[in-house]
């Protein structure tokens, strides 16, 4: 029905473009929806309404929202993935969002947008949540590699901060892993750095470094995504097949070192819900070097989060918001801060979360 005889949409079909507007074959997955069609709009709205009404779904994550437009894009070059700014695309996404919120004011809409920051900023400021892929940079840090690339270290994770993107709202869902990226633990164990007796390829060491990454990731204000079994150090290779079934490893909970990583994730989630500083808008980051720091300030207390992603011990200058007594969250040890900046030695892979009430 509505095909032209060679499995392409016919000219009179209500929902699809006859030809994809993305000439780039890597951005084509089946028939291309015509998002300017009233029938497509009604279809999208009715599907979302059905899931919310009958299945109590409270949010949606849309794949490749850059494609929600009829604007043509070339097959190669800088514009092949959807630049420049596309007003029609933004209008379509805002319309879908408004319809979802009209039916359930508390519902969420998440976009895997993959466009320039000016579009993502506009959508975030409007209330939509945006996918924030920090896989490459976090994995360079956990593997222990810090070479420069285009003026920044490969392990620089500043793009996990919504403020670094110039957004006014913390609507960035930063993540270290998803269905599209290689597992951090797989690359740690396969390619991890070695310095003397310190070997990232060893399981225990690799898991500890993922723990350091989790502490940093979840200290950035704003929502986060934890991909399935990432909290246990899942280490099966993606193998260029994003949708293939992967082994389910509940038995990882029985491995003490993996359970210890799970406990780090759980502890950080509890802290994010209980300590006001982790939802503040008053924070500064220094995350371009191997030793990374996030300083969060709030009326309910401050937090100083640090981690050493080098493969050797480092003496680093750590910035605190005030002098006095601070308590380390994971060990309960107290620390007296006597100056705004203090030198501190951190072992490779070591992380600390200092709190001051």
N, C-alpha and C positions, 0 to 999 in steps of 0.2 A: 504494500500500500504506500502511495506517495513516493515511489521509486521510478527512475527513468529507464529501467531495464538493465542497468549495469551496476546495481547496488549503490546508486547515488541518489540523494534526495531530488525529487522532481520539482519543477518550477512552481507548481501549485500546492506544495506541501505547506502546512500551517506553521511548522516549528523550526525548520532547519534552513540554513544557507545551502545553496547547491554546491558551493565550493568553499573550503575553509579560507578564512581571511588571514590565517597565519601561513604564509608560504613556506616557512621553516618546517620541514617534515618532523622535527623533534617536538613540535608543539601541536601535533595533530593526533587525536585519539578518537577515531570514529567520526560520525557526522558532526558538523559544526552548528551549534544552536544559533538561531537568529534572535538575539536578545532584544531587538527592537520590535519584534512581533508581539501583538497583544496576546496571541495564543501561547507563546512561550512564557510571557509574564504570568498569565493565569495558571499555566502548568506548574511553574516554579512555586508560586504562592500556595496553590492547592496542595502540593506535595508537602511543603513545610508545615502548613496548617494541619494536615492529616497526622503527621508524625507527632506534633505537639498535642493535639487533641486526644488521639486514641492511644498513643504510646508514651505520653508524658515526657517526650524528648524536650530537654531544656536548652539545647544549643546545637549549632551546626558548624561544621568545618568544611568550607568549599575549596575544592582543589583548583589550582591554576585559574584564579579569578582574573588574571590578566586577559584571559580569553573571553570574558563576558562583554564582548564588544564586536561590532561589525567593521571596525576600522582595519583596513588592510595593513599588513606588515610584511617586510621583505624576507627573503629566504636566508640571507646572510648579512654580516656586518654588524655594526653597533646597534642597529635598530631591530635586529631579528627577534629580540625577546620582548618587544613591546614599548620601546621608547619612541618618541617623547611622550609627554603628558597627553592623556586621552580623556577628555571631558565626558564623552559618551559612556565610557567604561565606569567612571566614578559615579555618574548619574544612575546607571543601572544597579550598581552595588548598593548605593544609598537607598534606592527604591526597595530592593529586596529586604534590606535591614529594617526599613520603616514598617514594612508589612509584617515581618516577624515580630517586631516589638509591639505592633498594634494588637497582635493576638496574645502575646505574652511579654509584658514589660520587662520581665527578669531574664528573658532568653538571651543567649549569647550567639554572636555570629563571628566566626573566625575565617580569615582569608589567607590562603597561600597565594600571595599576590605576585611576588618575584618581580616587581617593577621598581622604578626609580623611587627614591625616598620622598619626592614631593607628592606623589600619589599616596604612598603609605601614610605619610604625615596627615594628609587631609582626611583619609579614612579613619585613622586612629583618633584624630580630634573630633570626629563625628560620633565616635563611640564603638566602632568596630575593633576587633582584636586582630592582630597581624602576626603571622608565622615569622619567627626570628631564628634562622638557621646559623648557629655558631659552631657547628660540628668540626669544621676544618681547624679553626683556631684553637678550640679546646683540645682537640686531639694532638695538635702539635705540642701544646703545653704538657699534656699527660705523657706523651712519648719522650719529652725532654729535649725538644728541638726549638731553637729560638733564633734562627737565621732571619736576616732582613729580606723583605720582598716588597717592592714598590714603596720604600720609605718607612715601612713598619715591620716589626717582627711578626713572623708567621703565627706566633702564639699570643698575639695581642687580641684581647677579648672585649675591647671597648664597645663594639657594636651590639653587645648584650644590654647596653644601657639605653633606655628610651630617650633620655636627655641628650645623649651624644648624637642622636638622630634629629634633634631639634623638635621633638614631639612635646606637646603640652600635657598629654595624658599618658599614664603608664600602661598602655594597651599593647605592649610588645610581649608576645609569648616566646621568650628565648628558650632554646633547647640545645642539648649536646648530641642527641640522636633522634632519628625518625626512621620511617620505612625507606627513605631515599638515600640514607648515608651508611657508610660502613660502620660497624660497631667499634666503639672506642677501645674496648678491651681486646678485640681481635688485632687491631693495629698496634696496641701497646705490646702485646705478647709476640707479635711478628716482627715489628720494626723498632721497638723501643731502644732508647739510648743506653749506653753502658759507660760507666766511669769507675775504674778500679773494681771494687767489690760491689758497687751499687749497679744493679742490673734491672732496668725497667721490664725486661722480658720475663722476669720471675713473677709468678702469680701473685704472691703476697705484696710485693713492691708495686705491681701494676694496680692492684685493687686499692692500695693506699693512695695512689695518685688520682684515681678516679674519685675517691673520697674528697680529696683536696679540690678537685674540679667541681664536685657537687656543692661543696661549701661555698665556693665562689659564685657559681651559677645562682644558687638560691638566696644569695645575699643581695643581688640586684633587685631593687623594688620592681614589682609587677608580676603578672602570672607566669608560670613556667610549665613546660611539658616534660614528663619523664617517660621515655619510651619503654615498652614492655620488657621487664627483667633487667633493665639498665641498672636498677638499684641493687642488683645481685652480680653485676659484672658479666652480663651475657656476652659470650665471646665466639659465637658462630659467625662465620664469614657470610657477608651479604651475597657474594659470588655473582654479582651483576643480575640477580633475579630478585627484584624488590618485593614481589608478591608471592614468592614460593613459601610453602609451609616450612617453618623452622621448629626444631625440637622444643617441647615444653619442659622446662627444667625446674620444677618445684623442689627437686632434691637439692638445689643449690642452697636452700635454707639450712641444710644440714652440714654445710661446709663452714666452719667457724669464721674463716677469713671473709667469705662472701656474706655471711650473716652480719659481720662487723660493718661491712659497707652498707648493708640495708639499714643498720642502726644509725649510721651517719645521715642518710637520707631522711629517716624518720625524725631524728633529732632536729634537723634543720627545718622540716615541715612544722614541727611543734613550735619552734622558735619563731617562725614567720607568722604563726597565728597568735602567739602570746606576747611578743615583744614589739612595741609600737615602732621602733626604729626601722624595722624591715618593711614598713609600708610608707615610709617618709618620702617627701619630695626633696628634702634637704640632705643631699649626699654628694660625696666626691669620690672619684675613682682614680686609681693609678695602676693600670692593668696591662701596660705595654711591655714591661720588663719581666724577666723570669720570676721575680718576687712580685706578687700582685696584692693590692690592697683596696678595700672599700671602706670608707668612713661614713657612717650613717648617724644623723642627729635628729632627735625628736624631744619633745617636752616630757615624754615618758621614759627617757633614757637613751644613751648613745651606744653605738656598737662599732668596733674596729675589727675587721676581718682581714686576715693575711694568710698567704700561702706561698711556699717556695716550690716552683716548678722546675728549678734547675736540678742537675744530677750531682751537685756538690753542695756542701754547706755554704751559706751566704750570710754575711753580716749586712743587714739592711737597715736603713733609717725608716722607722715606722712613725706615722703621724697620728697623734691622738687629739681629740677635741678639747680635752681638759686634763688638768693634773688631778691626782688623787688615786683612790683605790679602784682598780678594775678587776673583774673576775673572769677567768677563762671558762667558757661555757662547757667544754667537754671534760675538763679535768677538775673543775671547781677551785683551781689554784688562784690565789689573789696576786695581783701585780701592782706595784706602786709606780705611778707615772709622775715623774718630777719635772718633765719638760714637754713642750708641744711635739718635739721630734726626738725619738730615742733610738739608739742603735740596739739591734737585737739579732742574735744568731739563730738561723733557722736551718734545720737539717733538710736534705733533699726530700721533697714530698710532704714536708711538715706543714700543718695548717693550724691556725688558732683563731678563736672567736672570742674577743674581749668585750665584756658588757659593763656599762657604768650607769647606775641608776641615779 
